[in-house]
């Protein structure tokens, strides 16, 4: 009976710690996926010509077509075709400050990333 109580007490002490570690791992995974998506977005914009930036979208010219980057169904995507850069976001906007395009998005917290050089 004492052993059972000891195991129960230890389980109750360990459970919150394990739960916190699982949540931290999930947050780190999401942050890592965001960083990869932003890096891919930066490369896409670096090798193509940006033609227009609005608060809702970025238009650029690739080798074979004109493409648009925007949020659709909680995903930051490039069309035509569908390249998913960041997913699970609530809102997204773009702004140009001193010839640098910034991506602003929010999920659990607000994020702001420089993603491209653009001089209209």
Helices and strands as residue ranges (DSSP letters): H 2-47, E 49-53, E 57-61, E 66-72, E 75-79, E 83-87, E 91-97, E 100-106, E 110-117
